[in-house]
Amino acid sequence: MTVRDMEYFARREREERAHAERSDDMTARRVHLEMADRYSARLRDIAVVATPCIPA
């Protein structure tokens, strides 16, 4: 993954959380939060892959 990928996932997470905050419909709010959580998980996955393994 590239830095652009990370920026994209971070931006989409923020956007989905903002959509959830503005939504009056509870179902739409839940879906936006689920999508935000998925983007957040992708960022965590990238961080794990990008973390170098340092030998002991």
Number of C-alpha atoms within 10 A of each C-alpha: 10 9 9 9 13 18 12 14 19 16 13 17 24 15 15 20 19 15 17 22 12 11 14 10 9 10 11 14 19 14 14 21 19 16 18 24 15 15 21 18 14 17 20 13 11 16 13 11 11 11 8 8 8 5 4 3
